[in-house]
Amino acid sequence: MTAEIIDGKAVGAEVRAQVATDVAAWVASGNRQPGLATVLVGDDPASAVYVANKRKACVEAGIADLHQHLPADSSQETVAELLLTLAADPAVSGILLQLPVPKQMRGSDLTALIPAEKDVDGLTPVSAGLLAQGATGLRPCTPSGVMELLDHYAVQIEGAGAVVVGRSDLVGKPVAQMLLQRSATVTIAHSRTRDLEAVCSRADILIAAVGVPRLLGAAHIKPGAVVIDVGINRTDAGLVGDVDFDAALELASLVTPVPGGVGPMTIAMLLKNTLIAAKLQAK
Ligand code: NAD
């Protein structure tokens, strides 16, 4: 079998175009323009690039760019005050605190100050609880992007055996919850899982969110499986995922490339979340 390659760039562009159309319709019917406040503390070059990309995508979708930049030596209290001001500002639909924050701060305490209805990253304890209970709320962007890809390619989720490798709050746990909510039979594997090959090779849907280059190979992939590789690893050979792509191409029915698979979905889902947040607040 030669797998079909999932085109995350194309699906991401489609989602972004749809958000732009929906934002225009929302504003045309008399609603306030959605706005995203990205908050960058300090000058970490990688974070600065991520934030710049998010801001550019926002503007392209018709979302107001309400970016805030604080110096690296800001106190925890200063950042907290800014977050509380943004939380109270009706022009701000979504707040995204770019992590990591400088060492003198406790990022998780700061993130927790973002109200659930503005938590476009979906990472606060309240948002995680709403997801766990299947209640209305904002979902984390990368896991939402994975679900969007599965739906775009009409993957049968209900009743499928899904294995998620990785249990982070950012990707593994939320994507497992989302699959469970859609009635997959979900197994979460992690660094202490025994016999990872045996666990993974049962999966109809295999999601890798580990951060170890090419950890999963032919022995982990059930013939015909759908393989979603969230991993982004910088190696001497360039960017690679957590899955041996050539092995997956031979065995799977559908596979995401790295780059160009899950990666482009994250910003697209952030834009989608910002519009959902604006609508939640208008209710
Ligand atoms: P993390 O380090 O927080 O978590 C990694 C998880 O992998 C842990 O739960 C750990 O138990 C598990 N793990 C580690 N070694 C293992 C092993 N040998 N066998 C089985 N499980 C093992 O990482 P994260 O934030 O969840 O990110 C995972 C990967 O996804 C990284 O490569 C990251 O760069 C990438 N990522 C991509 C996007 C995107 O937009 N595409 C977004 C977020 C993260």
py3Dmol code that shows the C-alpha trace and the ligand (Angstrom):
import py3Dmol

protein = """\
ATOM      1  CA  MET A   1       0.000   0.000   0.000  1.00  0.00           C
ATOM      2  CA  THR A   2       1.209   3.513  -0.731  1.00  0.00           C
ATOM      3  CA  ALA A   3      -0.320   6.018   1.624  1.00  0.00           C
ATOM      4  CA  GLU A   4      -2.060   9.169   0.512  1.00  0.00           C
ATOM      5  CA  ILE A   5      -0.117  12.174   1.838  1.00  0.00           C
ATOM      6  CA  ILE A   6      -2.209  14.580   3.879  1.00  0.00           C
ATOM      7  CA  ASP A   7      -1.765  18.139   2.618  1.00  0.00           C
ATOM      8  CA  GLY A   8      -1.788  20.229   5.790  1.00  0.00           C
ATOM      9  CA  LYS A   9      -0.760  23.340   3.892  1.00  0.00           C
ATOM     10  CA  ALA A  10      -3.833  23.143   1.667  1.00  0.00           C
ATOM     11  CA  VAL A  11      -6.238  22.281   4.502  1.00  0.00           C
ATOM     12  CA  GLY A  12      -4.731  25.025   6.686  1.00  0.00           C
ATOM     13  CA  ALA A  13      -5.162  27.562   3.867  1.00  0.00           C
ATOM     14  CA  GLU A  14      -8.777  26.439   3.419  1.00  0.00           C
ATOM     15  CA  VAL A  15      -9.510  26.895   7.127  1.00  0.00           C
ATOM     16  CA  ARG A  16      -7.892  30.343   7.088  1.00  0.00           C
ATOM     17  CA  ALA A  17      -9.904  31.414   4.048  1.00  0.00           C
ATOM     18  CA  GLN A  18     -13.112  30.165   5.686  1.00  0.00           C
ATOM     19  CA  VAL A  19     -12.302  32.099   8.883  1.00  0.00           C
ATOM     20  CA  ALA A  20     -11.716  35.259   6.807  1.00  0.00           C
ATOM     21  CA  THR A  21     -15.119  34.787   5.124  1.00  0.00           C
ATOM     22  CA  ASP A  22     -16.829  34.113   8.468  1.00  0.00           C
ATOM     23  CA  VAL A  23     -15.151  37.122  10.146  1.00  0.00           C
ATOM     24  CA  ALA A  24     -16.308  39.388   7.295  1.00  0.00           C
ATOM     25  CA  ALA A  25     -19.873  38.058   7.619  1.00  0.00           C
ATOM     26  CA  TRP A  26     -19.782  38.481  11.414  1.00  0.00           C
ATOM     27  CA  VAL A  27     -18.675  42.111  11.123  1.00  0.00           C
ATOM     28  CA  ALA A  28     -21.090  42.819   8.246  1.00  0.00           C
ATOM     29  CA  SER A  29     -23.986  41.749  10.449  1.00  0.00           C
ATOM     30  CA  GLY A  30     -23.150  44.481  12.947  1.00  0.00           C
ATOM     31  CA  ASN A  31     -20.823  42.712  15.371  1.00  0.00           C
ATOM     32  CA  ARG A  32     -17.551  44.023  16.758  1.00  0.00           C
ATOM     33  CA  GLN A  33     -14.412  42.990  14.831  1.00  0.00           C
ATOM     34  CA  PRO A  34     -12.729  40.053  16.610  1.00  0.00           C
ATOM     35  CA  GLY A  35      -9.326  40.960  18.069  1.00  0.00           C
ATOM     36  CA  LEU A  36      -6.399  38.831  19.191  1.00  0.00           C
ATOM     37  CA  ALA A  37      -3.963  40.065  21.844  1.00  0.00           C
ATOM     38  CA  THR A  38      -0.715  38.141  21.534  1.00  0.00           C
ATOM     39  CA  VAL A  39       1.461  38.844  24.584  1.00  0.00           C
ATOM     40  CA  LEU A  40       5.221  38.483  24.184  1.00  0.00           C
ATOM     41  CA  VAL A  41       7.440  38.972  27.211  1.00  0.00           C
ATOM     42  CA  GLY A  42      11.112  39.451  26.327  1.00  0.00           C
ATOM     43  CA  ASP A  43      12.927  38.952  23.040  1.00  0.00           C
ATOM     44  CA  ASP A  44      13.410  35.212  22.581  1.00  0.00           C
ATOM     45  CA  PRO A  45      14.032  35.023  18.797  1.00  0.00           C
ATOM     46  CA  ALA A  46      11.991  31.837  18.212  1.00  0.00           C
ATOM     47  CA  SER A  47       9.035  33.217  20.190  1.00  0.00           C
ATOM     48  CA  ALA A  48       9.275  36.516  18.299  1.00  0.00           C
ATOM     49  CA  VAL A  49       9.003  34.643  14.972  1.00  0.00           C
ATOM     50  CA  TYR A  50       6.025  32.555  16.186  1.00  0.00           C
ATOM     51  CA  VAL A  51       4.212  35.688  17.388  1.00  0.00           C
ATOM     52  CA  ALA A  52       4.966  37.600  14.175  1.00  0.00           C
ATOM     53  CA  ASN A  53       3.480  34.726  12.125  1.00  0.00           C
ATOM     54  CA  LYS A  54       0.352  34.664  14.279  1.00  0.00           C
ATOM     55  CA  ARG A  55      -0.111  38.431  13.975  1.00  0.00           C
ATOM     56  CA  LYS A  56       0.301  38.363  10.198  1.00  0.00           C
ATOM     57  CA  ALA A  57      -2.234  35.532   9.873  1.00  0.00           C
ATOM     58  CA  CYS A  58      -4.671  37.461  12.055  1.00  0.00           C
ATOM     59  CA  VAL A  59      -4.553  40.550   9.900  1.00  0.00           C
ATOM     60  CA  GLU A  60      -5.000  38.436   6.752  1.00  0.00           C
ATOM     61  CA  ALA A  61      -8.174  36.955   8.272  1.00  0.00           C
ATOM     62  CA  GLY A  62      -9.615  40.369   9.178  1.00  0.00           C
ATOM     63  CA  ILE A  63      -8.946  39.935  12.910  1.00  0.00           C
ATOM     64  CA  ALA A  64      -7.603  43.001  14.755  1.00  0.00           C
ATOM     65  CA  ASP A  65      -3.961  42.638  15.816  1.00  0.00           C
ATOM     66  CA  LEU A  66      -3.841  43.814  19.449  1.00  0.00           C
ATOM     67  CA  HIS A  67      -0.276  42.677  20.149  1.00  0.00           C
ATOM     68  CA  GLN A  68       1.411  43.555  23.454  1.00  0.00           C
ATOM     69  CA  HIS A  69       5.158  43.418  24.082  1.00  0.00           C
ATOM     70  CA  LEU A  70       6.735  43.652  27.527  1.00  0.00           C
ATOM     71  CA  PRO A  71      10.459  43.780  28.341  1.00  0.00           C
ATOM     72  CA  ALA A  72      12.228  40.622  29.523  1.00  0.00           C
ATOM     73  CA  ASP A  73      12.850  42.059  32.984  1.00  0.00           C
ATOM     74  CA  SER A  74       9.135  42.695  33.649  1.00  0.00           C
ATOM     75  CA  SER A  75       7.815  41.408  36.959  1.00  0.00           C
ATOM     76  CA  GLN A  76       5.208  38.663  37.317  1.00  0.00           C
ATOM     77  CA  GLU A  77       2.837  41.347  38.654  1.00  0.00           C
ATOM     78  CA  THR A  78       3.263  43.569  35.582  1.00  0.00           C
ATOM     79  CA  VAL A  79       2.413  40.713  33.224  1.00  0.00           C
ATOM     80  CA  ALA A  80      -0.493  39.664  35.457  1.00  0.00           C
ATOM     81  CA  GLU A  81      -1.856  43.219  35.420  1.00  0.00           C
ATOM     82  CA  LEU A  82      -1.670  43.354  31.628  1.00  0.00           C
ATOM     83  CA  LEU A  83      -3.493  40.030  31.303  1.00  0.00           C
ATOM     84  CA  LEU A  84      -6.252  41.222  33.648  1.00  0.00           C
ATOM     85  CA  THR A  85      -6.618  44.459  31.658  1.00  0.00           C
ATOM     86  CA  LEU A  86      -6.914  42.487  28.406  1.00  0.00           C
ATOM     87  CA  ALA A  87      -9.384  40.127  30.067  1.00  0.00           C
ATOM     88  CA  ALA A  88     -11.637  43.100  30.874  1.00  0.00           C
ATOM     89  CA  ASP A  89     -11.294  44.801  27.465  1.00  0.00           C
ATOM     90  CA  PRO A  90     -14.285  44.086  25.178  1.00  0.00           C
ATOM     91  CA  ALA A  91     -12.152  44.771  22.055  1.00  0.00           C
ATOM     92  CA  VAL A  92     -10.020  41.731  22.963  1.00  0.00           C
ATOM     93  CA  SER A  93     -11.681  38.458  21.909  1.00  0.00           C
ATOM     94  CA  GLY A  94      -8.663  36.241  22.464  1.00  0.00           C
ATOM     95  CA  ILE A  95      -5.517  36.388  24.611  1.00  0.00           C
ATOM     96  CA  LEU A  96      -2.442  34.338  23.825  1.00  0.00           C
ATOM     97  CA  LEU A  97       0.499  34.466  26.235  1.00  0.00           C
ATOM     98  CA  GLN A  98       3.488  33.239  24.228  1.00  0.00           C
ATOM     99  CA  LEU A  99       5.396  30.603  26.181  1.00  0.00           C
ATOM    100  CA  PRO A 100       7.995  30.200  27.520  1.00  0.00           C
ATOM    101  CA  VAL A 101       8.017  33.366  29.621  1.00  0.00           C
ATOM    102  CA  PRO A 102      11.331  34.584  31.125  1.00  0.00           C
ATOM    103  CA  LYS A 103      12.771  32.463  33.940  1.00  0.00           C
ATOM    104  CA  GLN A 104      11.739  34.748  36.820  1.00  0.00           C
ATOM    105  CA  MET A 105       8.059  34.134  36.020  1.00  0.00           C
ATOM    106  CA  ARG A 106       5.664  31.250  36.578  1.00  0.00           C
ATOM    107  CA  GLY A 107       4.069  30.800  33.143  1.00  0.00           C
ATOM    108  CA  SER A 108       1.301  28.496  34.351  1.00  0.00           C
ATOM    109  CA  ASP A 109       0.151  31.002  37.016  1.00  0.00           C
ATOM    110  CA  LEU A 110      -0.003  33.696  34.331  1.00  0.00           C
ATOM    111  CA  THR A 111      -1.845  31.516  31.792  1.00  0.00           C
ATOM    112  CA  ALA A 112      -4.406  30.682  34.478  1.00  0.00           C
ATOM    113  CA  LEU A 113      -5.393  34.380  34.596  1.00  0.00           C
ATOM    114  CA  ILE A 114      -6.792  34.218  31.053  1.00  0.00           C
ATOM    115  CA  PRO A 115     -10.590  33.790  31.238  1.00  0.00           C
ATOM    116  CA  ALA A 116     -11.829  30.605  29.560  1.00  0.00           C
ATOM    117  CA  GLU A 117     -13.889  32.528  26.977  1.00  0.00           C
ATOM    118  CA  LYS A 118     -10.713  34.343  25.791  1.00  0.00           C
ATOM    119  CA  ASP A 119      -8.363  31.366  26.086  1.00  0.00           C
ATOM    120  CA  VAL A 120      -7.673  30.898  22.367  1.00  0.00           C
ATOM    121  CA  ASP A 121      -4.743  28.566  23.134  1.00  0.00           C
ATOM    122  CA  GLY A 122      -7.133  26.362  25.132  1.00  0.00           C
ATOM    123  CA  LEU A 123      -4.440  25.649  27.708  1.00  0.00           C
ATOM    124  CA  THR A 124      -5.834  27.022  30.971  1.00  0.00           C
ATOM    125  CA  PRO A 125      -7.004  24.585  33.660  1.00  0.00           C
ATOM    126  CA  VAL A 126     -10.610  25.712  33.073  1.00  0.00           C
ATOM    127  CA  SER A 127     -10.408  25.033  29.324  1.00  0.00           C
ATOM    128  CA  ALA A 128      -8.802  21.639  29.998  1.00  0.00           C
ATOM    129  CA  GLY A 129     -11.660  20.830  32.398  1.00  0.00           C
ATOM    130  CA  LEU A 130     -14.310  21.889  29.872  1.00  0.00           C
ATOM    131  CA  LEU A 131     -12.659  19.644  27.281  1.00  0.00           C
ATOM    132  CA  ALA A 132     -12.519  16.728  29.725  1.00  0.00           C
ATOM    133  CA  GLN A 133     -16.249  17.125  30.366  1.00  0.00           C
ATOM    134  CA  GLY A 134     -17.091  17.613  26.695  1.00  0.00           C
ATOM    135  CA  ALA A 135     -18.562  21.038  27.501  1.00  0.00           C
ATOM    136  CA  THR A 136     -18.534  24.104  25.226  1.00  0.00           C
ATOM    137  CA  GLY A 137     -15.168  25.839  25.313  1.00  0.00           C
ATOM    138  CA  LEU A 138     -12.024  26.678  23.402  1.00  0.00           C
ATOM    139  CA  ARG A 139      -9.836  23.713  22.470  1.00  0.00           C
ATOM    140  CA  PRO A 140      -6.025  23.711  22.091  1.00  0.00           C
ATOM    141  CA  CYS A 141      -4.956  24.603  18.559  1.00  0.00           C
ATOM    142  CA  THR A 142      -2.636  21.759  17.522  1.00  0.00           C
ATOM    143  CA  PRO A 143      -4.990  18.974  18.694  1.00  0.00           C
ATOM    144  CA  SER A 144      -7.903  20.791  16.978  1.00  0.00           C
ATOM    145  CA  GLY A 145      -5.781  20.885  13.837  1.00  0.00           C
ATOM    146  CA  VAL A 146      -5.285  17.105  14.049  1.00  0.00           C
ATOM    147  CA  MET A 147      -9.057  16.587  14.308  1.00  0.00           C
ATOM    148  CA  GLU A 148      -9.650  18.968  11.388  1.00  0.00           C
ATOM    149  CA  LEU A 149      -7.251  16.944   9.228  1.00  0.00           C
ATOM    150  CA  LEU A 150      -8.956  13.667  10.176  1.00  0.00           C
ATOM    151  CA  ASP A 151     -12.350  15.149   9.288  1.00  0.00           C
ATOM    152  CA  HIS A 152     -11.111  16.722   6.075  1.00  0.00           C
ATOM    153  CA  TYR A 153      -9.913  13.310   4.887  1.00  0.00           C
ATOM    154  CA  ALA A 154     -13.159  11.682   6.117  1.00  0.00           C
ATOM    155  CA  VAL A 155     -11.377   9.346   8.529  1.00  0.00           C
ATOM    156  CA  GLN A 156     -13.823   7.171  10.475  1.00  0.00           C
ATOM    157  CA  ILE A 157     -13.229   8.094  14.122  1.00  0.00           C
ATOM    158  CA  GLU A 158     -16.220   6.544  15.861  1.00  0.00           C
ATOM    159  CA  GLY A 159     -15.294   3.055  17.035  1.00  0.00           C
ATOM    160  CA  ALA A 160     -11.742   3.301  15.656  1.00  0.00           C
ATOM    161  CA  GLY A 161      -8.805   2.168  17.756  1.00  0.00           C
ATOM    162  CA  ALA A 162      -6.715   5.288  18.315  1.00  0.00           C
ATOM    163  CA  VAL A 163      -3.287   5.308  19.926  1.00  0.00           C
ATOM    164  CA  VAL A 164      -1.799   8.645  21.002  1.00  0.00           C
ATOM    165  CA  VAL A 165       1.915   8.517  21.785  1.00  0.00           C
ATOM    166  CA  GLY A 166       2.720  11.383  24.182  1.00  0.00           C
ATOM    167  CA  ARG A 167       0.784  12.705  27.170  1.00  0.00           C
ATOM    168  CA  SER A 168       1.628  16.416  27.262  1.00  0.00           C
ATOM    169  CA  ASP A 169      -0.979  19.001  28.283  1.00  0.00           C
ATOM    170  CA  LEU A 170      -0.266  20.757  24.971  1.00  0.00           C
ATOM    171  CA  VAL A 171      -0.900  17.888  22.548  1.00  0.00           C
ATOM    172  CA  GLY A 172      -1.150  14.292  23.792  1.00  0.00           C
ATOM    173  CA  LYS A 173      -3.790  14.624  26.518  1.00  0.00           C
ATOM    174  CA  PRO A 174      -6.116  17.015  24.664  1.00  0.00           C
ATOM    175  CA  VAL A 175      -6.002  15.103  21.375  1.00  0.00           C
ATOM    176  CA  ALA A 176      -6.789  11.897  23.284  1.00  0.00           C
ATOM    177  CA  GLN A 177      -9.783  13.635  24.913  1.00  0.00           C
ATOM    178  CA  MET A 178     -11.026  14.888  21.552  1.00  0.00           C
ATOM    179  CA  LEU A 179     -10.783  11.426  20.016  1.00  0.00           C
ATOM    180  CA  LEU A 180     -12.612   9.974  23.013  1.00  0.00           C
ATOM    181  CA  GLN A 181     -15.347  12.576  22.654  1.00  0.00           C
ATOM    182  CA  ARG A 182     -15.766  11.403  19.058  1.00  0.00           C
ATOM    183  CA  SER A 183     -16.146   7.815  20.318  1.00  0.00           C
ATOM    184  CA  ALA A 184     -12.770   6.368  19.351  1.00  0.00           C
ATOM    185  CA  THR A 185     -11.329   3.710  21.642  1.00  0.00           C
ATOM    186  CA  VAL A 186      -8.307   5.609  22.872  1.00  0.00           C
ATOM    187  CA  THR A 187      -5.013   4.390  24.290  1.00  0.00           C
ATOM    188  CA  ILE A 188      -2.412   6.883  25.514  1.00  0.00           C
ATOM    189  CA  ALA A 189       1.188   5.668  25.330  1.00  0.00           C
ATOM    190  CA  HIS A 190       4.153   7.504  26.842  1.00  0.00           C
ATOM    191  CA  SER A 191       7.804   7.188  27.838  1.00  0.00           C
ATOM    192  CA  ARG A 192       7.104   4.364  30.317  1.00  0.00           C
ATOM    193  CA  THR A 193       4.763   2.344  28.123  1.00  0.00           C
ATOM    194  CA  ARG A 194       5.906  -1.264  27.827  1.00  0.00           C
ATOM    195  CA  ASP A 195       6.185  -2.733  24.349  1.00  0.00           C
ATOM    196  CA  LEU A 196       5.344   0.404  22.391  1.00  0.00           C
ATOM    197  CA  GLU A 197       5.437  -1.590  19.149  1.00  0.00           C
ATOM    198  CA  ALA A 198       2.659  -3.915  20.287  1.00  0.00           C
ATOM    199  CA  VAL A 199       0.518  -0.999  21.509  1.00  0.00           C
ATOM    200  CA  CYS A 200       0.988   1.148  18.392  1.00  0.00           C
ATOM    201  CA  SER A 201       0.592  -1.642  15.879  1.00  0.00           C
ATOM    202  CA  ARG A 202      -3.022  -2.134  17.017  1.00  0.00           C
ATOM    203  CA  ALA A 203      -3.940   1.435  16.067  1.00  0.00           C
ATOM    204  CA  ASP A 204      -6.323   2.314  13.247  1.00  0.00           C
ATOM    205  CA  ILE A 205      -5.379   5.943  13.966  1.00  0.00           C
ATOM    206  CA  LEU A 206      -1.841   6.508  15.244  1.00  0.00           C
ATOM    207  CA  ILE A 207      -0.970   9.970  16.568  1.00  0.00           C
ATOM    208  CA  ALA A 208       2.674  10.690  17.396  1.00  0.00           C
ATOM    209  CA  ALA A 209       3.349  13.673  19.703  1.00  0.00           C
ATOM    210  CA  VAL A 210       6.663  12.794  21.256  1.00  0.00           C
ATOM    211  CA  GLY A 211       9.589  14.905  20.067  1.00  0.00           C
ATOM    212  CA  VAL A 212      11.931  11.990  19.277  1.00  0.00           C
ATOM    213  CA  PRO A 213      13.034  11.842  15.623  1.00  0.00           C
ATOM    214  CA  ARG A 214      11.616   8.821  13.784  1.00  0.00           C
ATOM    215  CA  LEU A 215      10.733   6.958  16.999  1.00  0.00           C
ATOM    216  CA  LEU A 216       7.904   5.101  15.281  1.00  0.00           C
ATOM    217  CA  GLY A 217       8.772   2.854  12.343  1.00  0.00           C
ATOM    218  CA  ALA A 218       7.398  -0.058  10.340  1.00  0.00           C
ATOM    219  CA  ALA A 219       6.920  -2.246  13.424  1.00  0.00           C
ATOM    220  CA  HIS A 220       4.624   0.360  15.002  1.00  0.00           C
ATOM    221  CA  ILE A 221       2.295   0.834  12.034  1.00  0.00           C
ATOM    222  CA  LYS A 222      -0.665  -1.392  11.299  1.00  0.00           C
ATOM    223  CA  PRO A 223      -1.143  -1.816   7.545  1.00  0.00           C
ATOM    224  CA  GLY A 224      -3.821   0.638   6.406  1.00  0.00           C
ATOM    225  CA  ALA A 225      -3.569   2.827   9.505  1.00  0.00           C
ATOM    226  CA  VAL A 226      -3.950   6.607   9.464  1.00  0.00           C
ATOM    227  CA  VAL A 227      -0.713   8.117  10.771  1.00  0.00           C
ATOM    228  CA  ILE A 228      -0.641  11.679  12.101  1.00  0.00           C
ATOM    229  CA  ASP A 229       2.802  12.948  13.006  1.00  0.00           C
ATOM    230  CA  VAL A 230       2.745  15.995  15.289  1.00  0.00           C
ATOM    231  CA  GLY A 231       6.477  15.844  16.044  1.00  0.00           C
ATOM    232  CA  ILE A 232       8.821  18.540  14.801  1.00  0.00           C
ATOM    233  CA  ASN A 233      12.466  17.674  15.327  1.00  0.00           C
ATOM    234  CA  ARG A 234      15.458  19.596  14.047  1.00  0.00           C
ATOM    235  CA  THR A 235      18.160  17.164  12.909  1.00  0.00           C
ATOM    236  CA  ASP A 236      21.260  17.399  10.714  1.00  0.00           C
ATOM    237  CA  ALA A 237      19.053  16.083   7.929  1.00  0.00           C
ATOM    238  CA  GLY A 238      16.567  18.953   8.433  1.00  0.00           C
ATOM    239  CA  LEU A 239      13.117  18.880  10.025  1.00  0.00           C
ATOM    240  CA  VAL A 240      11.776  15.389  10.681  1.00  0.00           C
ATOM    241  CA  GLY A 241       8.789  14.019  12.545  1.00  0.00           C
ATOM    242  CA  ASP A 242       8.401  11.330  15.196  1.00  0.00           C
ATOM    243  CA  VAL A 243       7.500   8.809  12.500  1.00  0.00           C
ATOM    244  CA  ASP A 244       9.714   7.205   9.879  1.00  0.00           C
ATOM    245  CA  PHE A 245       7.907   8.784   6.930  1.00  0.00           C
ATOM    246  CA  ASP A 246       9.106   6.254   4.332  1.00  0.00           C
ATOM    247  CA  ALA A 247       7.870   3.350   6.444  1.00  0.00           C
ATOM    248  CA  ALA A 248       4.525   5.064   6.957  1.00  0.00           C
ATOM    249  CA  LEU A 249       4.241   5.814   3.248  1.00  0.00           C
ATOM    250  CA  GLU A 250       4.596   2.113   2.517  1.00  0.00           C
ATOM    251  CA  LEU A 251       2.234   0.806   5.204  1.00  0.00           C
ATOM    252  CA  ALA A 252      -0.350   3.441   6.080  1.00  0.00           C
ATOM    253  CA  SER A 253      -3.459   4.534   4.177  1.00  0.00           C
ATOM    254  CA  LEU A 254      -2.978   8.212   5.062  1.00  0.00           C
ATOM    255  CA  VAL A 255       0.047   9.983   6.513  1.00  0.00           C
ATOM    256  CA  THR A 256       1.054  13.532   7.381  1.00  0.00           C
ATOM    257  CA  PRO A 257       4.427  14.787   6.145  1.00  0.00           C
ATOM    258  CA  VAL A 258       6.782  16.866   8.313  1.00  0.00           C
ATOM    259  CA  PRO A 259       6.868  19.701   7.499  1.00  0.00           C
ATOM    260  CA  GLY A 260       3.568  20.450   5.762  1.00  0.00           C
ATOM    261  CA  GLY A 261       1.242  18.217   7.780  1.00  0.00           C
ATOM    262  CA  VAL A 262       0.020  19.199  11.235  1.00  0.00           C
ATOM    263  CA  GLY A 263       2.284  22.283  11.454  1.00  0.00           C
ATOM    264  CA  PRO A 264       0.256  24.627   9.198  1.00  0.00           C
ATOM    265  CA  MET A 265      -2.951  23.703  11.054  1.00  0.00           C
ATOM    266  CA  THR A 266      -1.963  25.280  14.374  1.00  0.00           C
ATOM    267  CA  ILE A 267      -2.195  28.938  13.315  1.00  0.00           C
ATOM    268  CA  ALA A 268      -5.302  28.206  11.227  1.00  0.00           C
ATOM    269  CA  MET A 269      -7.033  26.806  14.332  1.00  0.00           C
ATOM    270  CA  LEU A 270      -5.874  29.801  16.401  1.00  0.00           C
ATOM    271  CA  LEU A 271      -7.717  32.093  13.985  1.00  0.00           C
ATOM    272  CA  LYS A 272     -10.772  29.840  14.127  1.00  0.00           C
ATOM    273  CA  ASN A 273     -10.638  29.925  17.943  1.00  0.00           C
ATOM    274  CA  THR A 274     -10.467  33.735  17.956  1.00  0.00           C
ATOM    275  CA  LEU A 275     -13.712  33.944  16.002  1.00  0.00           C
ATOM    276  CA  ILE A 276     -15.330  31.292  18.245  1.00  0.00           C
ATOM    277  CA  ALA A 277     -14.180  33.343  21.270  1.00  0.00           C
ATOM    278  CA  ALA A 278     -15.721  36.532  19.827  1.00  0.00           C
ATOM    279  CA  LYS A 279     -19.006  34.684  19.317  1.00  0.00           C
ATOM    280  CA  LEU A 280     -18.913  33.140  22.825  1.00  0.00           C
ATOM    281  CA  GLN A 281     -18.468  36.622  24.328  1.00  0.00           C
ATOM    282  CA  ALA A 282     -21.258  38.132  22.250  1.00  0.00           C
ATOM    283  CA  LYS A 283     -23.753  35.612  23.693  1.00  0.00           C
TER     284      LYS A 283
END
"""
ligand_1 = """\
44
NAD
P 6.487 17.048 25.461
O 7.975 16.916 25.565
O 5.769 17.953 26.397
O 5.846 15.603 25.607
C 6.386 14.489 24.968
C 5.646 13.255 25.387
O 6.257 12.146 24.729
C 5.688 12.969 26.878
O 4.370 12.779 27.340
C 6.489 11.670 27.009
O 5.930 10.769 27.944
C 6.404 11.061 25.616
N 7.634 10.341 25.285
C 8.919 10.795 25.367
N 9.768 9.837 24.966
C 9.029 8.762 24.630
C 9.338 7.469 24.146
N 10.588 7.077 23.918
N 8.317 6.628 23.911
C 7.024 6.995 24.120
N 6.683 8.226 24.558
C 7.680 9.091 24.815
O 6.209 17.428 23.931
P 4.933 18.132 23.224
O 4.891 19.562 23.585
O 3.719 17.287 23.400
O 5.386 18.033 21.698
C 5.591 16.799 21.053
C 6.145 17.016 19.675
O 5.190 17.748 18.923
C 7.430 17.869 19.637
O 8.233 17.397 18.590
C 6.929 19.259 19.324
O 7.892 20.039 18.652
C 5.768 18.941 18.415
N 4.726 19.972 18.391
C 4.281 20.351 17.171
C 3.287 21.303 17.062
C 2.785 21.697 15.720
O 2.270 22.775 15.530
N 2.892 20.836 14.736
C 2.739 21.887 18.208
C 3.183 21.440 19.455
C 4.180 20.474 19.523
"""
view = py3Dmol.view(width=600, height=400)
view.addModel(protein, "pdb")
view.setStyle({"model": 0}, {"cartoon": {"style": "trace"}})
view.addModel(ligand_1, "xyz")
view.setStyle({"model": 1}, {"stick": {}})
view.zoomTo()
view.show()
